Amino acid sequence: MISMGAHLLASTSDSETAGLVLFLIVSVVWVVFLVTFEIVSTRRRKRKYAKEWLATYGEASFRAAQETDWLVKGLRSPLTFPMVRNQWETIKNRFAAEPSSQEAARDVINAHRNIAYLSGIENGDERLRSQAVNELMSDAVVFGDEWVWRKLGAMRGKVNEPGFCEELARHVHDMGVSSREWNDANLASMDLSRSSLKKYAGVVPPTVAQREYRPGAGLNGYMPAAAIWSGYVKHLSLQSAIRSQGLESRAQARFYRRWLHGEVLR
């Protein structure tokens, strides 16, 4: 009888084990199915969005590329030449190689808006010149560069002068130093793990393909405050960026007025 009881107990134990194994297998298969389904669904949504975006903006990007190609040839001031022309060649060549790429098309549209803005500045549009001065003054405030801020403030009364772009380029060149110093000091104050810092390659001045671009970005290493903030968020952590001496609140204006309605001249 004892032997029979032991046999029944062993049979019950084997049955429970088999049931548990079956349950685990079914659970794993179900999880794999759900993960696979989510991945496939996400990819489909992304492809659908990309197709819809290209259907809406694809033709506009081709028109923008043609117009930008014409505009960029007229850029001559030290505020833009030769950096912007070189950047545009890279953007244009990528778009020519990947005309169906949403990212390449978006870069063309962004570059068109920024280059139209720069062209207006160089060709004497007083409203756009005033806007450029105000944008750069806001960065001078962030960087604590009072000397450049005062120099830029004095330019508000010079927007109709022929040497405007040359003088603006000189002040942007000077602000390159304060922007880099501010970035280095701000980064050093962040509470970051070694792994985060190891992956972080540093902020690179934006090109005309980016919304964070400001006139003269890259001159003497000048990095717009919004580009620095975006770099923190992308490569480090949002929490660290928000803690960075109030930069996040100041960078709320990173989508500058010329972007709000989708057109540079509005």
C-alpha positions, 0 to 999 in steps of 0.5 A, spaced: 500 500 500 505 504 501 508 502 494 502 504 491 501 511 495 508 513 493 507 511 485 500 515 485 504 521 488 510 520 483 504 520 478 501 526 481 508 530 481 509 528 474 503 531 472 503 537 475 510 538 472 508 537 465 502 542 466 507 547 469 512 546 463 506 546 458 504 553 461 511 556 461 511 554 454 505 557 452 506 563 456 513 564 452 510 563 446 504 568 447 509 573 450 513 572 443 507 573 439 505 579 443 512 582 442 512 580 434 505 583 433 507 590 436 514 590 432 510 588 426 504 593 428 509 599 429 513 598 423 507 598 419 505 605 422 511 608 421 511 606 414 504 608 413 506 615 416 512 615 412 508 614 406 503 619 408 508 624 410 511 624 403 505 624 399 504 631 403 511 634 403 514 630 397 513 634 391 514 640 396 521 638 398 523 637 390 520 644 389 524 647 395 531 643 393 530 647 386 529 654 390 534 653 395 539 651 390 538 658 387 538 661 393 544 658 396 548 661 390 547 668 392 550 667 399 556 671 400 557 674 407 562 671 412 555 669 416 554 664 411 560 663 406 562 657 405 559 653 411 552 654 408 554 652 401 558 646 403 552 644 408 547 644 402 551 640 398 551 634 403 543 635 404 542 636 396 546 630 394 543 625 400 536 627 397 538 626 390 540 619 392 534 617 397 528 621 394 523 617 398 527 618 404 522 622 409 529 624 413 532 626 407 526 630 404 525 633 411 532 636 411 531 639 404 525 643 407 528 645 413 534 647 409 530 651 405 527 655 410 533 656 414 537 659 407 531 663 405 532 666 412 539 667 411 538 670 404 533 675 406 538 677 412 543 678 406 539 682 402 537 687 407 530 685 409 530 689 416 525 685 419 529 678 418 535 682 420 532 684 427 529 677 428 536 675 427 539 680 432 534 678 437 535 670 436 542 671 438 541 676 443 537 671 447 543 666 446 548 671 449 543 672 455 543 664 456 551 664 456 552 670 460 556 674 455 554 681 457 559 684 452 556 680 446 549 682 448 551 689 448 554 689 442 548 685 439 543 690 442 547 696 438 546 693 432 538 694 432 539 701 430 544 698 424 539 693 420 539 698 414 546 698 414 550 695 408 556 692 413 550 689 417 552 681 416 560 682 417 559 686 423 554 680 426 558 675 424 564 678 428 559 678 434 557 671 433 565 669 432 566 672 439 560 668 442 563 662 439 567 662 445 562 663 451 557 658 448 563 653 448 565 655 455 558 655 458 556 648 455 563 645 458 561 648 465 554 646 464 556 639 462 561 638 468 555 640 473 550 635 471 550 628 475 551 623 470 554 616 470 560 614 467 556 610 462 552 616 460 558 620 459 562 615 455 557 615 450 556 622 449 560 625 444 559 632 445 554 637 442 556 639 434 553 646 431 547 645 428 547 645 420 541 648 416 538 642 416 536 643 423 531 647 426 536 649 432 540 653 427 541 660 428 545 665 423 552 664 424 552 657 427 559 654 427 563 660 427 568 659 431 564 653 434 558 657 436 553 653 438 546 655 439 543 654 446 537 650 443 542 645 440 546 644 446 539 642 450 537 638 444 544 634 444 543 633 452 536 630 451 538 626 445 544 623 448 544 624 455 537 624 459 531 629 459 532 629 467 539 632 467 537 637 461 532 639 465 536 640 471 541 644 467 541 651 470 534 652 467 536 651 460 530 647 458 525 653 460 529 658 456 530 653 450 522 652 449 523 658 444 528 653 440 522 653 435 523 660 433 518 665 430 520 663 423 518 656 424 511 657 428 507 657 421 511 653 417 514 659 413 520 663 414 517 669 412 511 669 416 
